[in-house]
C-alpha cells in the first residue's frame, strides 16, 4: 500500500476539518492530543519534508487560532444579540394588549412609563429617550431593547436614534434598541406601523414580525402584521423592500404594490394606491379588498372594544373609507345601511348578524 503524502495527511486531519466545517466541537484534551501526534510525525520525515511540514503546522496552527477567535467572538456576539432580541420578544408576549389602558413604554432600564393617549417618543443619536419632549432616561451603556405597547384605541409616534420614524397603530407592540450597533438595524413589530426608514446602505434595516421579515436600506412602507390575525399586509410607498416569509421565500415589493400574506406565507401581490393604506395615520381606514372579519378585527383594535359577527356576515363585502373620528356606533350604523345587518350590544362591545327580510 502506498503511503499517504504526510502533507495531505495533515490537511485531512479531523482537527483541521473541524475548523473548516465550523460544526463539530472538539474537546480541549483531544485538541492537545492531535497536535502532539502531528508534532511526533515530524520526527520521522526527511529534513526537506520536515521543513514543509513545520511550515504547514505553523500556518494551520495560526489559522486555527485565528479562526477559533473569530468564531468564538462572532458566535458570542451573535448569540448575545439573538438572545437579547428573543428574550425581549418573550417578555413582550407576556404583556397583554387587552389589559392595557395607556400607552406603555418599558425602557432598557426597566422603567414603566405611561405615555398618555397619543404619545410622541423620541431617541437621540446617543440613545437618550424623551416622551412628549420630556427626557425620561439617559443613554444606555450597551445595546439594550425597549418595549412600546400601544393598546386598543390609542396611537403613538416613535423616532428612533438613527432618524427612522414610525407611526404606531392601535393594538401594536414594538421592540427596538436605544441605539443601533452591529451590522443590521433591527426592530420587532406585532401589529401595524407606518415606517420611514433613514437610508443607510452600510447598515440595512430589518423589520421582524411574528410571521415574516422585511429588509430595507432606506424606504417608506406600511406593515400590518398582528400576531392574533392570520392575514398580513405590506404596502410600499417608495423605495424597495424584500419580504422573507415563513417558508424563507423572498418577494421584492415595488412602490404602490401590496403584498398579502396568510399565516406568514406570501399569497398575492397587486397594484394599489399606497396612500389609501397609510390613511390611518390621518384618521381614515380604507375598506377595499378586506374581508368583513378583517375589518371588524381592525375596528376592534382602533376603537378599543370587542366586535364579533355571525359567520354569514363574513360573506359580505364593503367599499369606501371609514372616518375614524366618527364614533363606533355610528360607523356600525353606516355599515348596517349598506347590508341587512343587525347590531347587538354585548358586555364587551358589539355583535353583528344578518337580519331577515320580512317582505320576502
NORWOJO-V14295 format. One record per backbone hydrogen bond with DSSP energy under -1.0 kcal/mol. CO is the residue of the C=O (numbers start at 0). NH is the residue of the N-H. E is the energy in kcal/mol with one decimal. If there is no record, write none. Layout:
# NORWOJO-V14295
<<CO NH E> <CO NH E>>
This chain:
# NORWOJO-V14295
<<4 8 -2.3> <5 9 -2.2> <6 10 -2.0> <7 11 -1.9> <9 12 -1.4> <12 16 -2.5> <13 17 -2.1> <14 18 -1.7> <15 19 -1.9> <16 20 -2.7> <17 21 -2.5> <26 30 -2.1> <27 31 -2.2> <28 32 -2.0> <29 33 -2.6> <30 34 -2.2> <31 35 -2.0> <32 36 -2.0> <33 37 -1.9> <34 38 -2.1> <35 39 -2.5> <36 40 -1.9> <37 41 -1.1> <39 42 -1.2> <40 43 -1.2> <41 44 -1.1> <45 49 -3.2> <46 50 -2.3> <47 51 -1.8> <48 52 -2.6> <49 53 -2.9> <50 54 -2.2> <51 55 -2.6> <52 56 -3.3> <53 57 -2.8> <54 58 -2.7> <55 59 -3.5> <56 60 -2.6> <57 61 -2.5> <58 62 -2.8> <59 63 -3.3> <60 64 -2.5> <61 65 -2.9> <62 66 -3.4> <63 67 -2.9> <64 68 -2.0> <65 69 -2.7> <66 70 -3.4> <67 71 -2.7> <68 72 -2.8> <69 73 -3.3> <70 74 -3.2> <71 75 -2.4> <72 76 -2.3> <73 77 -3.0> <74 78 -3.3> <75 79 -2.2> <76 80 -2.8> <77 81 -3.3> <78 82 -3.0> <79 83 -2.2> <80 84 -2.4> <81 85 -3.0> <82 86 -3.0> <83 87 -2.3> <84 88 -2.6> <85 89 -2.4> <86 90 -2.3> <87 91 -2.2> <88 92 -2.3> <91 94 -1.6> <102 114 -3.0> <103 148 -3.0> <104 112 -3.1> <105 146 -2.7> <106 109 -2.2> <110 106 -2.0> <112 104 -2.7> <115 102 -1.1> <116 154 -1.3> <118 156 -2.4> <119 131 -3.1> <120 158 -2.8> <121 129 -2.9> <123 126 -1.4> <127 123 -2.4> <128 135 -2.8> <128 136 -1.4> <129 121 -2.8> <130 133 -1.2> <133 130 -2.7> <136 128 -1.8> <143 177 -1.6> <145 175 -1.7> <146 105 -3.1> <147 173 -2.5> <148 103 -2.7> <149 171 -1.4> <150 153 -1.6> <155 167 -3.3> <156 120 -2.9> <157 165 -2.7> <158 122 -2.0> <159 162 -1.8> <163 159 -3.1> <164 195 -2.7> <165 157 -2.6> <166 193 -2.1> <167 155 -2.0> <171 149 -3.1> <172 189 -2.7> <173 147 -2.7> <174 187 -2.4> <175 145 -3.4> <184 205 -3.4> <186 207 -2.9> <187 174 -2.5> <189 172 -2.3> <190 224 -3.6> <191 168 -2.6> <192 222 -2.5> <193 166 -2.5> <194 220 -2.1> <195 164 -2.0> <199 202 -1.3> <203 184 -2.9> <204 215 -2.9> <205 186 -2.3> <206 213 -2.2> <207 188 -3.0> <211 208 -2.0> <212 243 -2.7> <213 206 -2.7> <214 241 -1.7> <215 204 -3.4> <216 199 -2.1> <218 196 -3.2> <219 236 -2.4> <219 237 -1.5> <220 194 -2.7> <221 234 -2.6> <222 192 -2.1> <223 232 -2.2> <224 190 -1.5> <225 228 -1.7> <229 262 -3.1> <231 260 -2.3> <232 223 -3.1> <233 258 -2.9> <234 221 -2.9> <235 255 -2.8> <237 219 -2.1> <240 252 -2.3> <241 214 -2.5> <242 250 -2.2> <243 212 -2.3> <244 247 -2.1> <248 244 -2.5> <250 242 -2.9> <252 240 -1.5> <253 256 -1.2> <255 271 -2.5> <256 235 -1.7> <257 269 -1.9> <258 233 -1.9> <259 266 -3.0> <259 267 -1.3> <260 231 -2.6> <261 264 -1.4> <263 245 -3.7> <264 261 -2.4> <267 259 -2.8> <269 257 -2.9> <272 275 -1.8> <273 276 -1.1> <277 280 -1.6> <278 281 -2.0> <278 283 -2.1> <279 282 -1.4> <282 323 -3.0> <284 321 -3.0> <286 289 -1.8> <290 294 -2.6> <291 295 -2.9> <292 296 -2.2> <293 297 -2.1> <294 298 -2.5> <295 299 -2.1> <296 300 -1.6> <297 301 -2.9> <298 302 -2.8> <299 303 -1.3> <299 304 -1.0> <300 152 -2.6> <305 349 -2.3> <307 351 -2.3> <309 312 -1.5> <312 315 -1.8> <319 286 -2.8> <321 284 -2.3> <322 325 -1.8> <326 330 -1.9> <327 331 -2.6> <328 332 -1.9> <329 333 -2.0> <330 334 -1.8> <331 335 -2.2> <334 338 -1.7> <338 340 -2.5> <339 354 -2.6> <341 352 -2.0> <343 350 -2.5> <347 305 -2.0> <348 345 -2.5> <349 307 -2.4> <350 343 -2.8> <351 309 -2.0> <352 341 -3.9> <356 359 -1.4>>
